């Protein structure tokens, strides 16, 4: 056998032993990735069974980020991008919780009467929250309160779940969603600092004398509305269903008692007590639900569109019925969503024109 033939055989042998190495490495990384996903899923399921659903936003963010990190193993430096990309969401949560302290430092008086007056004017002297609780509130939560409790809590879960799915599937879509989420929250937080406003449940517990001068945290906020009667800023119930309490209540978590999710109600109460209690204008619940529906409208199958229409409407009913927001708060929340969406669309068009004028192929952000 010639030296050339021997060299060819040796080279072939080397190639045969070296080419499977990248495939073997990828196979092991895939195994490690799936093992990490299984461990992550097991921990999440175990904690859900033992401690209940992750209604806490910070815990939910930890769940999502660790899950994304597990799913990114073996995909280059994508694991490192999880912290960097999801930092804005964590900062928004921190800023929201600190907004009450910032409002106190600025020293702006809290609005107590304006929202109530606007609702009465729009509904010809009728206060929507009072009327709804007169007509619908029962001694025990009916089945449909399970639905509205879930819709209310979706505000703390759905945006992060959507962001997680987009992060895995389409980074440009994820960037567009982050701009929408961060833009709405930052503008709302600035308004909360400069224009603190009390919600209906607080107004039902306080009289005009209690809130003279626009205090942000008067003692009356932390008592029951029972016995305040017509002296409250909101106004009292004139009738009630059989067995139902005859005063305005903050009942957004009541529906979970039908599912024995008392830990969820307790967690909600704990969370509501620790965040800004006078951040009612605009309603981010209303604004974000409308923004999500608009964002997903052309990104989902047509069959989902009726649900996208129903979601912000059911959220609006929930917020008013449970005394979380006035109707004027909802309208301002929807207006905020419209302004941010329109502003981002204008910015996107402007950037496209500039890019085209420079002769560079534009990159879609929506």
ABEGO torsion letter per residue (X at the ends): XBAAAAAAAAAAAAAAAAAAAAAAAAAAAAAAAAAAAAAAAAAAAAAAAAAEBBABAAAAAAAAAAAAAAAABGBEAAAAAAAAAAAAAAAAAAAAAAAAAAAAAAGBBBBAAAAAAAAAAAAGGBBAAAAAAAAABBABBBAAAAAAAAAAAAAAAAAAAAAAAAAAABAAAAAAAAAAAAAAAAAAAAAAAABBBBBAAAAAABBAAAABGGBABBAAAABBABGAEAABAAEBBABBBBGBBABBBBAAAAAAAAAGBAAAAAAAAAAAAABBAABAOBBAAAAAAAAAAAAAAAABBAAAAAAAAAAAAAAAAAAAAAGABBAAAAAAAAAAAAAAAAAAAAAAAAAAAAAAAAGBBBBBAX
